[in-house]
Amino acid sequence: MSDKNNLLAALDYLEHERGIDRESLIELIAESLRSAARKAIRQTRELVVKFDEKDALFRCWAKLFVVEQVEDPGSEIELEKARQKFPAAAVGEEIEWEVTPQNFGRIAAQAARQVISQGLRQAEKRNICELYRDQLNQLLNGVVRPIERNEIIIDFGQAEGAMRFQDKLPGEEYQQGDHLTALLVEINDSNPGPSLYVSRNHPDFVVKLFEREVNEISEGLVEIKAVAREAGYRSKIAVHSSEARIDPVGACVGLRGNRVKTIVRELNGEKIDIVDWSADIRKFAENALKPAKLSSITVEEANKTLRIKVAEDQLSLSIGRKGQNARLASKLLGWKIDISKAESEPEETPQDDYETLYQQAVNRIAEACGIQSEQAETLVQNGFNSLEVIVTVNQDDIAELEGIGEELAEHIVRAAKEHAHS
């Protein structure tokens, strides 16, 4: 097939099969040829590159002024020469004179190949973007491909995308061939680079994992009202159901914690607190700051601030390690939270009565949960001082305590619940 037929066939294919406008493609090729033509011809005035459909050739035309005697060859043409092609030409007129260089066909062919190749890439990118348009903010499953300096390339089957390093979970490392689930956060249809960008540290990633694992959420029976996340460390989600028969927190936790455990595994151990949402900001705050017990809450509507007082033994529990519990609760509520110690009340009982109460709490927990006194003491010393508190906490918080561990924590929480309901 000749170059002419090759070019026409390529233009037809791109126009009809890939939806690329033929005129736009020809203009792109012509534009790329203008600078090459200007260097070859050294023309000082305007050059025009036109495509001849009949011959499938690009030709160059210079806009020149007709003069009696040429002083500037880059912008003028002699009257006698002009009249060889334009018999009616007159001095002072502007005409288009063909100045196509001898090797312009080869240059044009190279330019056409480059533009057509670029057009194909753009068409493919546009098709991929349209294919995934309705999956924006949804989960995608893919396989890790080459890992570049600032991006992890991922094969999603029908398309290739990327995850920037700042969008992965802290501490996560990937190898080529690893399977990965992530949230589609950006469709890049206009700029260079991958068409799809995904994230694993976006707050909505946790939301979509719960939608995938919890039928009641996907069916609309349970609603995630708010989410706060410090990716890789801890998340809090607030859930609500308008169906009285449904326990929204229980639905998200699942039988024996199976649903939330699946999500925690996907997040490489990131802790998740699931709390009941409430339209009453005081009640919502109490739920968000569990397992800490709050002494009082003052609501300042004007600046959306909650002034919270807690007993001294609840202060560290309410604030959390490095302030994380209070910080996430504040994000969840959308209110500023100010936690401080409640003023001490006058002691009405002697100190030895406190020791008695302390020992009673240790004994009750040890007996009810079937654990050693030393382990029960560890619980009480860290604020888990009653069965009522234990049944409301995140099991992972207990598992972190020295000498407890995940297996014993699960046993303690289960035993406390059974005893509380008996």
C-alpha positions as CSV (number, residue, x, y, z in Angstrom):
1,M,0.0,0.0,0.0
2,S,1.3,3.5,-0.9
3,D,2.0,6.2,1.6
4,K,-1.0,8.0,0.2
5,N,-3.3,5.0,0.8
6,N,-1.7,4.4,4.2
7,L,-2.4,8.0,5.4
8,L,-6.0,8.0,4.1
9,A,-6.7,4.6,5.6
10,A,-5.3,5.8,9.0
11,L,-7.4,9.0,8.9
12,D,-10.5,7.0,8.0
13,Y,-9.9,4.5,10.8
14,L,-9.3,7.1,13.5
15,E,-12.4,9.1,12.4
16,H,-14.8,6.2,12.2
17,E,-13.5,3.6,14.6
18,R,-11.9,5.8,17.3
19,G,-14.1,8.9,17.0
20,I,-11.3,11.3,16.4
21,D,-12.4,14.3,14.3
22,R,-10.6,14.1,10.9
23,E,-10.3,17.9,10.4
24,S,-8.8,18.3,13.9
25,L,-6.3,15.5,13.1
26,I,-5.3,17.1,9.8
27,E,-4.9,20.5,11.5
28,L,-2.6,18.9,14.2
29,I,-0.4,17.4,11.5
30,A,-0.3,20.7,9.6
31,E,0.6,22.6,12.7
32,S,3.5,20.2,13.4
33,L,4.7,20.8,9.9
34,R,4.7,24.6,9.9
35,S,7.8,24.9,12.1
36,A,9.7,22.3,9.9
37,A,8.6,24.1,6.8
38,R,9.7,27.5,8.1
39,K,13.2,26.1,8.8
40,A,13.5,24.5,5.4
41,I,12.2,27.5,3.4
42,R,13.4,30.3,5.7
43,Q,10.2,32.2,5.0
44,T,9.8,35.4,7.1
45,R,6.1,35.9,6.6
46,E,3.1,33.6,7.2
47,L,3.3,30.1,5.9
48,V,0.2,28.0,5.3
49,V,0.3,24.2,5.3
50,K,-2.7,22.6,3.5
51,F,-3.7,19.0,2.9
52,D,-4.7,17.9,-0.6
53,E,-7.3,15.1,-0.1
54,K,-7.0,14.1,-3.8
55,D,-3.2,13.5,-3.7
56,A,-3.1,12.8,0.1
57,L,-0.2,15.3,0.3
58,F,0.6,18.2,2.5
59,R,1.8,21.3,0.7
60,C,3.3,24.6,1.8
61,W,2.1,28.0,0.7
62,A,3.7,31.3,1.4
63,K,1.7,34.6,1.6
64,L,3.7,37.1,-0.5
65,F,3.2,40.6,-1.7
66,V,3.4,41.3,-5.4
67,V,6.1,44.0,-6.2
68,E,7.9,45.4,-9.3
69,Q,11.3,44.5,-7.9
70,V,11.9,42.1,-4.9
71,E,13.8,43.6,-2.0
72,D,12.8,41.0,0.6
73,P,12.5,37.5,-0.8
74,G,11.0,36.3,2.4
75,S,7.8,38.4,1.9
76,E,7.8,39.5,-1.7
77,I,7.4,38.1,-5.2
78,E,8.2,39.8,-8.5
79,L,5.1,40.8,-10.6
80,E,6.4,39.0,-13.8
81,K,6.9,35.7,-11.8
82,A,3.5,36.0,-10.1
83,R,1.7,36.4,-13.4
84,Q,2.9,33.0,-14.6
85,K,0.3,31.5,-12.3
86,F,-1.9,34.4,-11.6
87,P,-2.3,36.4,-14.9
88,A,-4.4,39.1,-13.2
89,A,-2.0,39.7,-10.4
90,A,-1.2,43.4,-9.6
91,V,1.4,45.2,-7.6
92,G,0.4,45.5,-3.9
93,E,-1.7,42.3,-3.9
94,E,-1.1,39.4,-1.5
95,I,-1.0,36.0,-3.1
96,E,-0.5,32.4,-1.9
97,W,2.6,30.9,-3.6
98,E,3.4,27.2,-3.3
99,V,6.8,26.7,-1.7
100,T,6.7,23.0,-0.8
101,P,10.3,21.8,-0.2
102,Q,11.6,18.7,-2.1
103,N,11.8,16.5,1.0
104,F,8.5,17.7,2.5
105,G,6.7,14.4,1.8
106,R,9.1,12.5,4.1
107,I,8.8,15.2,6.8
108,A,5.1,15.1,6.5
109,A,5.0,11.3,6.7
110,Q,7.0,11.4,10.0
111,A,4.8,14.1,11.4
112,A,1.6,12.3,10.4
113,R,2.8,9.1,12.1
114,Q,3.6,11.0,15.3
115,V,0.2,12.8,15.4
116,I,-1.7,9.7,14.5
117,S,0.0,7.8,17.3
118,Q,-0.7,10.6,19.7
119,G,-4.3,10.6,18.5
120,L,-4.6,6.9,19.1
121,R,-3.3,7.3,22.7
122,Q,-5.7,10.2,23.3
123,A,-8.6,8.2,22.0
124,E,-7.7,5.2,24.1
125,K,-7.4,7.4,27.1
126,R,-10.7,9.1,26.4
127,N,-12.4,5.7,26.0
128,I,-10.9,4.4,29.3
129,C,-12.1,7.5,31.1
130,E,-15.6,7.1,29.8
131,L,-15.6,3.4,30.7
132,Y,-14.8,4.2,34.3
133,R,-16.7,7.4,34.7
134,D,-19.6,5.8,36.6
135,Q,-17.1,4.0,38.9
136,L,-15.7,7.2,40.4
137,N,-15.6,6.9,44.2
138,Q,-16.0,3.2,44.0
139,L,-13.7,0.3,44.9
140,L,-11.5,-1.2,42.2
141,N,-9.5,-4.4,42.3
142,G,-6.2,-4.7,40.5
143,V,-2.7,-6.2,40.3
144,V,0.4,-4.2,41.0
145,R,2.6,-3.7,38.0
146,P,5.9,-1.8,37.8
147,I,6.5,0.5,40.8
148,E,7.9,3.9,39.6
149,R,9.5,6.6,41.7
150,N,6.4,8.4,42.8
151,E,3.6,6.0,41.7
152,I,2.5,2.4,41.9
153,I,1.2,1.3,38.6
154,I,-1.9,-1.0,38.8
155,D,-3.5,-3.2,36.2
156,F,-7.3,-3.0,36.6
157,G,-8.0,-5.4,33.7
158,Q,-9.6,-3.1,31.2
159,A,-7.3,-0.2,32.1
160,E,-4.1,0.7,33.8
161,G,-4.1,3.3,36.6
162,A,-1.8,4.5,39.4
163,M,-1.6,5.1,43.1
164,R,0.6,8.0,44.3
165,F,2.8,7.2,47.2
166,Q,1.0,9.7,49.4
167,D,-2.3,7.8,48.7
168,K,-1.1,4.4,50.1
169,L,-1.4,3.4,53.7
170,P,1.5,4.3,56.0
171,G,4.0,1.3,56.1
172,E,2.4,-0.6,53.2
173,E,4.9,-2.0,50.7
174,Y,4.0,-3.6,47.4
175,Q,5.6,-6.0,45.1
176,Q,4.9,-6.6,41.4
177,G,2.0,-9.1,41.2
178,D,0.4,-8.2,44.5
179,H,-3.4,-7.9,44.4
180,L,-4.8,-4.6,45.7
181,T,-8.1,-3.0,46.4
182,A,-8.4,0.8,46.3
183,L,-10.8,3.7,45.9
184,L,-11.1,5.4,42.5
185,V,-10.6,9.1,43.4
186,E,-9.6,10.8,40.1
187,I,-10.2,10.3,36.4
188,N,-7.5,12.1,34.4
189,D,-8.8,12.6,30.9
190,S,-7.1,15.8,30.0
191,N,-3.5,15.8,31.4
192,P,-0.6,13.5,30.6
193,G,-0.1,10.5,32.9
194,P,-2.3,7.6,33.9
195,S,-6.1,7.8,33.2
196,L,-7.1,6.5,36.7
197,Y,-5.8,7.4,40.1
198,V,-6.8,5.4,43.2
199,S,-6.3,5.8,47.0
200,R,-6.2,3.7,50.1
201,N,-5.9,6.4,52.7
202,H,-9.0,8.4,51.7
203,P,-11.8,8.4,54.4
204,D,-14.3,7.2,51.8
205,F,-12.2,4.0,51.3
206,V,-13.4,2.9,54.8
207,V,-17.0,3.8,53.9
208,K,-16.9,1.7,50.7
209,L,-15.4,-1.3,52.5
210,F,-18.3,-1.2,54.9
211,E,-20.8,-0.9,52.0
212,R,-19.2,-4.0,50.5
213,E,-19.2,-6.1,53.7
214,V,-22.4,-4.9,55.4
215,N,-25.6,-5.8,53.5
216,E,-27.7,-3.5,55.7
217,I,-25.6,-0.6,54.4
218,S,-25.8,-1.5,50.7
219,E,-29.6,-2.1,51.1
220,G,-30.1,1.3,52.8
221,L,-31.2,0.0,56.1
222,V,-28.1,1.3,57.9
223,E,-26.6,4.7,57.0
224,I,-23.0,5.8,57.6
225,K,-23.6,9.4,58.9
226,A,-20.0,10.5,59.4
227,V,-16.5,9.2,59.2
228,A,-13.2,10.4,60.6
229,R,-9.9,8.8,59.7
230,E,-6.2,8.9,60.4
231,A,-5.2,6.4,57.8
232,G,-3.2,3.4,58.9
233,Y,-3.9,4.1,62.6
234,R,-7.6,4.6,63.5
235,S,-11.0,5.4,62.1
236,K,-14.3,6.3,63.7
237,I,-17.6,5.9,61.8
238,A,-21.0,6.9,63.0
239,V,-23.9,4.8,61.9
240,H,-27.7,5.1,62.2
241,S,-30.8,3.1,61.3
242,S,-34.4,4.3,61.1
243,E,-35.5,0.7,61.5
244,A,-36.0,0.1,65.2
245,R,-35.4,-3.6,64.8
246,I,-31.9,-3.1,63.5
247,D,-28.9,-2.5,65.7
248,P,-26.6,-0.4,63.3
249,V,-23.4,-1.0,65.3
250,G,-24.1,-4.7,65.6
251,A,-24.8,-5.0,61.9
252,C,-21.4,-3.4,61.1
253,V,-19.5,-5.5,63.6
254,G,-21.1,-8.7,62.4
255,L,-21.5,-12.1,64.0
256,R,-18.4,-12.6,66.2
257,G,-17.0,-9.5,64.7
258,N,-16.5,-11.1,61.3
259,R,-17.5,-8.1,59.2
260,V,-15.3,-5.5,60.9
261,K,-12.4,-8.0,61.2
262,T,-12.5,-8.4,57.4
263,I,-12.3,-4.7,56.9
264,V,-9.5,-4.3,59.5
265,R,-7.5,-7.0,57.7
266,E,-7.9,-5.1,54.4
267,L,-6.6,-2.0,56.2
268,N,-3.6,-3.9,57.6
269,G,-4.7,-3.7,61.2
270,E,-6.1,-0.1,61.3
271,K,-8.4,0.2,64.3
272,I,-12.1,1.0,63.7
273,D,-14.5,2.5,66.3
274,I,-18.1,2.1,65.3
275,V,-20.5,4.4,67.2
276,D,-24.2,5.2,67.3
277,W,-25.0,8.5,65.6
278,S,-27.4,10.8,67.3
279,A,-29.1,14.1,66.3
280,D,-28.5,15.1,70.0
281,I,-24.9,16.5,69.9
282,R,-24.5,15.6,73.6
283,K,-25.4,12.0,73.1
284,F,-23.4,11.8,69.9
285,A,-20.3,13.2,71.8
286,E,-20.8,10.6,74.6
287,N,-20.9,7.8,72.0
288,A,-17.9,9.2,70.0
289,L,-15.7,9.4,73.1
290,K,-16.4,5.9,74.5
291,P,-15.2,4.1,76.5
292,A,-14.5,7.2,78.6
293,K,-17.3,8.4,80.9
294,L,-18.1,12.1,80.7
295,S,-19.0,14.1,83.8
296,S,-20.6,17.1,81.9
297,I,-20.9,18.6,78.5
298,T,-21.4,22.3,77.8
299,V,-22.6,23.2,74.3
300,E,-21.5,26.5,72.7
301,E,-23.6,26.7,69.5
302,A,-22.1,30.0,68.4
303,N,-18.6,28.6,67.8
304,K,-19.6,24.9,67.6
305,T,-17.5,24.0,70.6
306,L,-18.2,21.3,73.2
307,R,-16.7,21.9,76.7
308,I,-16.4,18.5,78.2
309,K,-15.4,17.7,81.8
310,V,-14.2,14.2,82.9
311,A,-13.1,12.7,86.1
312,E,-9.3,12.4,86.5
313,D,-9.2,8.7,85.9
314,Q,-11.1,9.2,82.6
315,L,-9.0,12.0,81.2
316,S,-6.3,9.9,79.4
317,L,-9.0,7.5,78.2
318,S,-11.1,10.3,76.7
319,I,-8.2,12.1,75.0
320,G,-6.5,8.9,73.8
321,R,-2.9,8.2,72.8
322,K,-1.3,11.3,71.5
323,G,-4.8,13.0,71.5
324,Q,-6.1,10.6,68.8
325,N,-9.4,9.7,70.4
326,A,-10.4,13.3,71.0
327,R,-9.1,14.4,67.6
328,L,-11.1,11.8,65.7
329,A,-14.2,12.4,67.8
330,S,-14.0,16.1,66.9
331,K,-13.7,15.3,63.2
332,L,-16.6,12.9,63.4
333,L,-18.9,15.4,65.1
334,G,-17.7,18.4,63.1
335,W,-17.4,20.3,66.4
336,K,-14.4,21.5,68.4
337,I,-13.9,19.5,71.6
338,D,-12.3,20.9,74.7
339,I,-11.7,18.2,77.3
340,S,-10.6,19.1,80.8
341,K,-10.6,17.5,84.3
342,A,-13.7,18.0,86.4
343,E,-13.3,19.8,89.7
344,S,-12.7,17.3,92.5
345,E,-15.6,16.8,94.8
346,P,-15.1,16.6,98.5
347,E,-14.4,13.1,99.6
348,E,-17.3,11.6,101.6
349,T,-15.6,8.3,102.3
350,P,-12.3,7.6,103.9
351,Q,-9.3,6.5,101.7
352,D,-9.6,2.9,102.8
353,D,-13.1,2.8,101.3
354,Y,-11.5,3.7,97.9
355,E,-9.1,0.8,98.3
356,T,-12.1,-1.5,99.1
357,L,-14.0,-0.3,95.9
358,Y,-10.9,-0.8,93.8
359,Q,-10.4,-4.3,95.1
360,Q,-14.1,-5.1,94.6
361,A,-13.8,-3.9,90.9
362,V,-10.8,-6.2,90.4
363,N,-12.5,-9.2,92.1
364,R,-15.7,-8.7,90.1
365,I,-14.0,-8.5,86.8
366,A,-11.7,-11.4,87.6
367,E,-14.6,-13.6,88.6
368,A,-17.0,-12.6,85.8
369,C,-14.4,-12.9,83.1
370,G,-12.5,-15.9,84.5
371,I,-9.1,-14.2,84.5
372,Q,-6.3,-13.8,87.0
373,S,-6.3,-11.0,89.5
374,E,-3.2,-9.4,87.9
375,Q,-4.9,-9.3,84.6
376,A,-8.1,-7.8,86.2
377,E,-5.9,-5.2,87.9
378,T,-4.4,-4.2,84.6
379,L,-7.9,-3.5,83.2
380,V,-9.0,-1.5,86.2
381,Q,-5.8,0.6,86.3
382,N,-6.3,1.5,82.6
383,G,-9.9,2.7,83.1
384,F,-11.7,-0.5,82.3
385,N,-13.1,-0.6,85.8
386,S,-16.4,-2.3,85.3
387,L,-18.2,-4.8,83.2
388,E,-20.4,-2.0,81.9
389,V,-17.3,-0.2,80.5
390,I,-15.8,-3.3,79.1
391,V,-18.8,-4.2,77.0
392,T,-18.7,-0.7,75.3
393,V,-15.1,-0.6,74.4
394,N,-13.2,-1.4,71.3
395,Q,-11.7,-4.9,71.9
396,D,-8.4,-3.8,70.3
397,D,-7.9,-1.2,73.1
398,I,-8.0,-4.0,75.7
399,A,-5.7,-6.3,73.5
400,E,-3.1,-3.6,73.6
401,L,-2.7,-3.7,77.4
402,E,0.4,-5.4,78.7
403,G,-0.2,-9.0,79.5
404,I,-3.6,-9.2,77.7
405,G,-3.3,-9.8,73.9
406,E,-5.9,-10.3,71.2
407,E,-7.1,-13.8,72.2
408,L,-7.6,-12.9,75.9
409,A,-9.2,-9.6,75.0
410,E,-11.8,-11.4,72.9
411,H,-12.5,-13.8,75.8
412,I,-12.8,-10.9,78.3
413,V,-15.3,-8.9,76.2
414,R,-17.4,-12.0,75.4
415,A,-17.5,-13.0,79.1
416,A,-18.4,-9.4,80.2
417,K,-21.3,-9.3,77.7
418,E,-22.6,-12.7,78.8
419,H,-22.4,-11.7,82.4
420,A,-24.0,-8.3,81.8
421,H,-27.0,-9.9,80.0
422,S,-27.4,-12.7,82.6
